[in-house]
Amino acid sequence: MMRDNSTITPVHDEDFLYLQIAERLGSQIRGQLLKTGEKLPSVRALSSEQGISLSTAYKAYVQLEIKGLIEARPKSGYYVRYTPARSFDERKPERQVRESKKLSLDEMIELVYRNFSGDSIVRLSRSAPALSLLPQAKLNKSMMEAIRLSNNSCINYDSIQGNENLRKQIARLAFSWGGNILPDDVVTSQGCMEALVFCLRAVTKPGDVVAIESPAYFGIFTTIQSLGLKIIEIPTDPVDGLDLDFLENAISEKQIKACLFVPTFSNPLGYCMPNEAKKRLVELLAKHEVPLIEDDIYGELYFGKTRPRTCKSFDKQGLVMLCSSISKSLAPGYRVGWCIPGKFKAQVINLKLIHALSSASPTQAAIGHFLETGRYDLHLRKLRKALYTQCLRYTQAIAEYFPTDIKVSRPEGGYGLWIELNKKIDAFELYEKALAYNISISPGQIFSTDSRFTNFIRISFGIPYNDEIERSLKTLGKLISEF
């Protein structure tokens, strides 16, 4: 009896063969035999291993890439990107306000700050790079070289506006985000937070209203409040960022004097506002003559192929005041930051003269030298690759060890994962329980002025994934399940 061969796929037909290869690999990825962040064989290796042509191997990977199971990284190859964890893409977050059950907001923030340090604590709460990811030896070399080249060994006061070479390198760095900046447009500072304070004080006075995003990094709104300013929180979408319609209505109804936003890789959500939204934001604020203080501290830590544009790149009236530093990317302890304050440069320089007089000469000279030699670009390429892999590994572990009803953000850069837990869970209670296991997380209550986000937590992936991290995430998953 003859067989009906009409249902048999001819193995020599490449139109079917690449689909077969893709389906087999896809099954391994979905079954977590191939895990998130794991590197796949090269196209040539897959071709040799499976006895197929290079074209067929390439088409199989393209098919998997279309399905979102893998991704291609320039000059690196193909990596697994699939994760079974649900994401915020599936629905919009609820925006409801609740009060903290135990401590005041200030007390919560103080407690979280206090437990940032300690050798025995696994710091999943710190949004910063692990020291192992930083080029300590090369930084030391730049420091020694900068002091050697200085005519006074960097012991004298520097220019009030900041080290000239550093400002030159910052202006060159601005080209990558669409800026057309001159060294004279830059004012250096002791870290990004000081730059934000100078800019806030340049455009506001006590009692004025400042708009921030919600959720927002707690250090920002506590700083704003310490200056005697009032706050209005603008809701955000976990994918697209600021609710610009809400902001426009708020500007019309309230006397907003300034806005302070993190449009690129916001902390804690990690979103990056699309260019069209950034442009609309700049035009909206220009229409009402409201200054925008743009915190771009995470801008260089992107996971995509190109550096995102800044709001400053769309600024035509000098109303955008960009602030940044190398604290999250290179040397937190050096405290080297800067701002590009546009039309408010004179006010910012005057404030710096009154409150700081000058910035630290050795560290600014060292960072200027580090940027000038091209070491920063090389370091950033390595750091971005490491952080993206860590992001995927952490997400994979959370999907494996946490309850299935969680929602996890999908950051496009930066350091943090914003996780929505079951509504029955109090994030600060979870924080306290985790601390008993020497695990520090950031409870959602501290990311809003009124302690909302009670069932949210932020976990940072700045520490390379290892056995200790895996055990900590597994413990967290058990604690969450116990609720």
ZIBELPE-V700544 format. One record per residue. N is the residue number from 1. RES is the residue in three letters. SS is DSSP state (H for helix, E for strand, - for the rest). Layout:
n->N res->RES ss->SS
n->N res->RES ss->SS
This chain:
n->1 res->MET ss->-
n->2 res->MET ss->-
n->3 res->ARG ss->-
n->4 res->ASP ss->-
n->5 res->ASN ss->H
n->6 res->SER ss->H
n->7 res->THR ss->H
n->8 res->ILE ss->-
n->9 res->THR ss->-
n->10 res->PRO ss->-
n->11 res->VAL ss->-
n->12 res->HIS ss->-
n->13 res->ASP ss->-
n->14 res->GLU ss->H
n->15 res->ASP ss->H
n->16 res->PHE ss->H
n->17 res->LEU ss->H
n->18 res->TYR ss->H
n->19 res->LEU ss->H
n->20 res->GLN ss->H
n->21 res->ILE ss->H
n->22 res->ALA ss->H
n->23 res->GLU ss->H
n->24 res->ARG ss->H
n->25 res->LEU ss->H
n->26 res->GLY ss->H
n->27 res->SER ss->H
n->28 res->GLN ss->H
n->29 res->ILE ss->H
n->30 res->ARG ss->H
n->31 res->GLY ss->-
n->32 res->GLN ss->-
n->33 res->LEU ss->-
n->34 res->LEU ss->-
n->35 res->LYS ss->-
n->36 res->THR ss->-
n->37 res->GLY ss->-
n->38 res->GLU ss->-
n->39 res->LYS ss->E
n->40 res->LEU ss->-
n->41 res->PRO ss->-
n->42 res->SER ss->-
n->43 res->VAL ss->H
n->44 res->ARG ss->H
n->45 res->ALA ss->H
n->46 res->LEU ss->H
n->47 res->SER ss->H
n->48 res->SER ss->H
n->49 res->GLU ss->H
n->50 res->GLN ss->H
n->51 res->GLY ss->-
n->52 res->ILE ss->-
n->53 res->SER ss->-
n->54 res->LEU ss->H
n->55 res->SER ss->H
n->56 res->THR ss->H
n->57 res->ALA ss->H
n->58 res->TYR ss->H
n->59 res->LYS ss->H
n->60 res->ALA ss->H
n->61 res->TYR ss->H
n->62 res->VAL ss->H
n->63 res->GLN ss->H
n->64 res->LEU ss->H
n->65 res->GLU ss->H
n->66 res->ILE ss->H
n->67 res->LYS ss->-
n->68 res->GLY ss->-
n->69 res->LEU ss->-
n->70 res->ILE ss->E
n->71 res->GLU ss->E
n->72 res->ALA ss->E
n->73 res->ARG ss->E
n->74 res->PRO ss->-
n->75 res->LYS ss->-
n->76 res->SER ss->-
n->77 res->GLY ss->E
n->78 res->TYR ss->E
n->79 res->TYR ss->E
n->80 res->VAL ss->E
n->81 res->ARG ss->-
n->82 res->TYR ss->-
n->83 res->THR ss->-
n->84 res->PRO ss->-
n->85 res->ALA ss->-
n->86 res->ARG ss->-
n->87 res->SER ss->E
n->88 res->PHE ss->H
n->89 res->ASP ss->H
n->90 res->GLU ss->H
n->91 res->ARG ss->-
n->92 res->LYS ss->-
n->93 res->PRO ss->-
n->94 res->GLU ss->-
n->95 res->ARG ss->-
n->96 res->GLN ss->-
n->97 res->VAL ss->-
n->98 res->ARG ss->-
n->99 res->GLU ss->-
n->100 res->SER ss->-
n->101 res->LYS ss->-
n->102 res->LYS ss->-
n->103 res->LEU ss->-
n->104 res->SER ss->-
n->105 res->LEU ss->H
n->106 res->ASP ss->H
n->107 res->GLU ss->H
n->108 res->MET ss->H
n->109 res->ILE ss->H
n->110 res->GLU ss->H
n->111 res->LEU ss->H
n->112 res->VAL ss->H
n->113 res->TYR ss->H
n->114 res->ARG ss->H
n->115 res->ASN ss->-
n->116 res->PHE ss->-
n->117 res->SER ss->-
n->118 res->GLY ss->-
n->119 res->ASP ss->-
n->120 res->SER ss->-
n->121 res->ILE ss->-
n->122 res->VAL ss->E
n->123 res->ARG ss->E
n->124 res->LEU ss->-
n->125 res->SER ss->-
n->126 res->ARG ss->-
n->127 res->SER ss->-
n->128 res->ALA ss->-
n->129 res->PRO ss->-
n->130 res->ALA ss->-
n->131 res->LEU ss->H
n->132 res->SER ss->H
n->133 res->LEU ss->H
n->134 res->LEU ss->-
n->135 res->PRO ss->-
n->136 res->GLN ss->H
n->137 res->ALA ss->H
n->138 res->LYS ss->H
n->139 res->LEU ss->H
n->140 res->ASN ss->H
n->141 res->LYS ss->H
n->142 res->SER ss->H
n->143 res->MET ss->H
n->144 res->MET ss->H
n->145 res->GLU ss->H
n->146 res->ALA ss->H
n->147 res->ILE ss->H
n->148 res->ARG ss->H
n->149 res->LEU ss->H
n->150 res->SER ss->-
n->151 res->ASN ss->-
n->152 res->ASN ss->-
n->153 res->SER ss->-
n->154 res->CYS ss->-
n->155 res->ILE ss->-
n->156 res->ASN ss->-
n->157 res->TYR ss->-
n->158 res->ASP ss->-
n->159 res->SER ss->-
n->160 res->ILE ss->-
n->161 res->GLN ss->-
n->162 res->GLY ss->-
n->163 res->ASN ss->-
n->164 res->GLU ss->H
n->165 res->ASN ss->H
n->166 res->LEU ss->H
n->167 res->ARG ss->H
n->168 res->LYS ss->H
n->169 res->GLN ss->H
n->170 res->ILE ss->H
n->171 res->ALA ss->H
n->172 res->ARG ss->H
n->173 res->LEU ss->H
n->174 res->ALA ss->H
n->175 res->PHE ss->H
n->176 res->SER ss->H
n->177 res->TRP ss->H
n->178 res->GLY ss->-
n->179 res->GLY ss->-
n->180 res->ASN ss->-
n->181 res->ILE ss->-
n->182 res->LEU ss->-
n->183 res->PRO ss->H
n->184 res->ASP ss->H
n->185 res->ASP ss->H
n->186 res->VAL ss->-
n->187 res->VAL ss->E
n->188 res->THR ss->E
n->189 res->SER ss->E
n->190 res->GLN ss->-
n->191 res->GLY ss->H
n->192 res->CYS ss->H
n->193 res->MET ss->H
n->194 res->GLU ss->H
n->195 res->ALA ss->H
n->196 res->LEU ss->H
n->197 res->VAL ss->H
n->198 res->PHE ss->H
n->199 res->CYS ss->H
n->200 res->LEU ss->H
n->201 res->ARG ss->H
n->202 res->ALA ss->H
n->203 res->VAL ss->H
n->204 res->THR ss->-
n->205 res->LYS ss->-
n->206 res->PRO ss->-
n->207 res->GLY ss->-
n->208 res->ASP ss->-
n->209 res->VAL ss->E
n->210 res->VAL ss->E
n->211 res->ALA ss->E
n->212 res->ILE ss->E
n->213 res->GLU ss->E
n->214 res->SER ss->E
n->215 res->PRO ss->-
n->216 res->ALA ss->-
n->217 res->TYR ss->-
n->218 res->PHE ss->H
n->219 res->GLY ss->H
n->220 res->ILE ss->H
n->221 res->PHE ss->H
n->222 res->THR ss->H
n->223 res->THR ss->H
n->224 res->ILE ss->H
n->225 res->GLN ss->H
n->226 res->SER ss->H
n->227 res->LEU ss->-
n->228 res->GLY ss->-
n->229 res->LEU ss->-
n->230 res->LYS ss->E
n->231 res->ILE ss->E
n->232 res->ILE ss->E
n->233 res->GLU ss->E
n->234 res->ILE ss->E
n->235 res->PRO ss->E
n->236 res->THR ss->E
n->237 res->ASP ss->E
n->238 res->PRO ss->-
n->239 res->VAL ss->-
n->240 res->ASP ss->-
n->241 res->GLY ss->E
n->242 res->LEU ss->E
n->243 res->ASP ss->-
n->244 res->LEU ss->H
n->245 res->ASP ss->H
n->246 res->PHE ss->H
n->247 res->LEU ss->H
n->248 res->GLU ss->H
n->249 res->ASN ss->H
n->250 res->ALA ss->H
n->251 res->ILE ss->H
n->252 res->SER ss->H
n->253 res->GLU ss->H
n->254 res->LYS ss->-
n->255 res->GLN ss->-
n->256 res->ILE ss->E
n->257 res->LYS ss->E
n->258 res->ALA ss->E
n->259 res->CYS ss->E
n->260 res->LEU ss->E
n->261 res->PHE ss->E
n->262 res->VAL ss->-
n->263 res->PRO ss->-
n->264 res->THR ss->E
n->265 res->PHE ss->-
n->266 res->SER ss->-
n->267 res->ASN ss->-
n->268 res->PRO ss->-
n->269 res->LEU ss->-
n->270 res->GLY ss->-
n->271 res->TYR ss->-
n->272 res->CYS ss->E
n->273 res->MET ss->-
n->274 res->PRO ss->-
n->275 res->ASN ss->H
n->276 res->GLU ss->H
n->277 res->ALA ss->H
n->278 res->LYS ss->H
n->279 res->LYS ss->H
n->280 res->ARG ss->H
n->281 res->LEU ss->H
n->282 res->VAL ss->H
n->283 res->GLU ss->H
n->284 res->LEU ss->H
n->285 res->LEU ss->H
n->286 res->ALA ss->H
n->287 res->LYS ss->H
n->288 res->HIS ss->-
n->289 res->GLU ss->-
n->290 res->VAL ss->-
n->291 res->PRO ss->E
n->292 res->LEU ss->E
n->293 res->ILE ss->E
n->294 res->GLU ss->E
n->295 res->ASP ss->E
n->296 res->ASP ss->-
n->297 res->ILE ss->-
n->298 res->TYR ss->-
n->299 res->GLY ss->-
n->300 res->GLU ss->-
n->301 res->LEU ss->-
n->302 res->TYR ss->E
n->303 res->PHE ss->-
n->304 res->GLY ss->-
n->305 res->LYS ss->-
n->306 res->THR ss->-
n->307 res->ARG ss->-
n->308 res->PRO ss->-
n->309 res->ARG ss->-
n->310 res->THR ss->-
n->311 res->CYS ss->H
n->312 res->LYS ss->H
n->313 res->SER ss->H
n->314 res->PHE ss->H
n->315 res->ASP ss->-
n->316 res->LYS ss->-
n->317 res->GLN ss->-
n->318 res->GLY ss->-
n->319 res->LEU ss->-
n->320 res->VAL ss->E
n->321 res->MET ss->E
n->322 res->LEU ss->E
n->323 res->CYS ss->E
n->324 res->SER ss->E
n->325 res->SER ss->E
n->326 res->ILE ss->-
n->327 res->SER ss->-
n->328 res->LYS ss->-
n->329 res->SER ss->-
n->330 res->LEU ss->-
n->331 res->ALA ss->-
n->332 res->PRO ss->H
n->333 res->GLY ss->H
n->334 res->TYR ss->H
n->335 res->ARG ss->-
n->336 res->VAL ss->-
n->337 res->GLY ss->E
n->338 res->TRP ss->E
n->339 res->CYS ss->E
n->340 res->ILE ss->E
n->341 res->PRO ss->-
n->342 res->GLY ss->H
n->343 res->LYS ss->H
n->344 res->PHE ss->H
n->345 res->LYS ss->H
n->346 res->ALA ss->H
n->347 res->GLN ss->H
n->348 res->VAL ss->H
n->349 res->ILE ss->H
n->350 res->ASN ss->H
n->351 res->LEU ss->H
n->352 res->LYS ss->H
n->353 res->LEU ss->H
n->354 res->ILE ss->H
n->355 res->HIS ss->H
n->356 res->ALA ss->-
n->357 res->LEU ss->-
n->358 res->SER ss->-
n->359 res->SER ss->-
n->360 res->ALA ss->-
n->361 res->SER ss->H
n->362 res->PRO ss->H
n->363 res->THR ss->H
n->364 res->GLN ss->H
n->365 res->ALA ss->H
n->366 res->ALA ss->H
n->367 res->ILE ss->H
n->368 res->GLY ss->H
n->369 res->HIS ss->H
n->370 res->PHE ss->H
n->371 res->LEU ss->H
n->372 res->GLU ss->H
n->373 res->THR ss->-
n->374 res->GLY ss->-
n->375 res->ARG ss->H
n->376 res->TYR ss->H
n->377 res->ASP ss->H
n->378 res->LEU ss->H
n->379 res->HIS ss->H
n->380 res->LEU ss->H
n->381 res->ARG ss->H
n->382 res->LYS ss->H
n->383 res->LEU ss->H
n->384 res->ARG ss->H
n->385 res->LYS ss->H
n->386 res->ALA ss->H
n->387 res->LEU ss->H
n->388 res->TYR ss->H
n->389 res->THR ss->H
n->390 res->GLN ss->H
n->391 res->CYS ss->H
n->392 res->LEU ss->H
n->393 res->ARG ss->H
n->394 res->TYR ss->H
n->395 res->THR ss->H
n->396 res->GLN ss->H
n->397 res->ALA ss->H
n->398 res->ILE ss->H
n->399 res->ALA ss->H
n->400 res->GLU ss->H
n->401 res->TYR ss->H
n->402 res->PHE ss->-
n->403 res->PRO ss->-
n->404 res->THR ss->-
n->405 res->ASP ss->-
n->406 res->ILE ss->-
n->407 res->LYS ss->E
n->408 res->VAL ss->E
n->409 res->SER ss->-
n->410 res->ARG ss->-
n->411 res->PRO ss->-
n->412 res->GLU ss->-
n->413 res->GLY ss->E
n->414 res->GLY ss->-
n->415 res->TYR ss->-
n->416 res->GLY ss->E
n->417 res->LEU ss->E
n->418 res->TRP ss->E
n->419 res->ILE ss->E
n->420 res->GLU ss->E
n->421 res->LEU ss->-
n->422 res->ASN ss->-
n->423 res->LYS ss->-
n->424 res->LYS ss->-
n->425 res->ILE ss->-
n->426 res->ASP ss->-
n->427 res->ALA ss->H
n->428 res->PHE ss->H
n->429 res->GLU ss->H
n->430 res->LEU ss->H
n->431 res->TYR ss->H
n->432 res->GLU ss->H
n->433 res->LYS ss->H
n->434 res->ALA ss->H
n->435 res->LEU ss->H
n->436 res->ALA ss->-
n->437 res->TYR ss->-
n->438 res->ASN ss->-
n->439 res->ILE ss->E
n->440 res->SER ss->E
n->441 res->ILE ss->-
n->442 res->SER ss->E
n->443 res->PRO ss->E
n->444 res->GLY ss->H
n->445 res->GLN ss->H
n->446 res->ILE ss->H
n->447 res->PHE ss->H
n->448 res->SER ss->-
n->449 res->THR ss->-
n->450 res->ASP ss->-
n->451 res->SER ss->-
n->452 res->ARG ss->-
n->453 res->PHE ss->-
n->454 res->THR ss->-
n->455 res->ASN ss->-
n->456 res->PHE ss->E
n->457 res->ILE ss->E
n->458 res->ARG ss->E
n->459 res->ILE ss->E
n->460 res->SER ss->E
n->461 res->PHE ss->-
n->462 res->GLY ss->-
n->463 res->ILE ss->-
n->464 res->PRO ss->-
n->465 res->TYR ss->-
n->466 res->ASN ss->-
n->467 res->ASP ss->H
n->468 res->GLU ss->H
n->469 res->ILE ss->H
n->470 res->GLU ss->H
n->471 res->ARG ss->H
n->472 res->SER ss->H
n->473 res->LEU ss->H
n->474 res->LYS ss->H
n->475 res->THR ss->H
n->476 res->LEU ss->H
n->477 res->GLY ss->H
n->478 res->LYS ss->H
n->479 res->LEU ss->H
n->480 res->ILE ss->H
n->481 res->SER ss->H
n->482 res->GLU ss->H
n->483 res->PHE ss->-
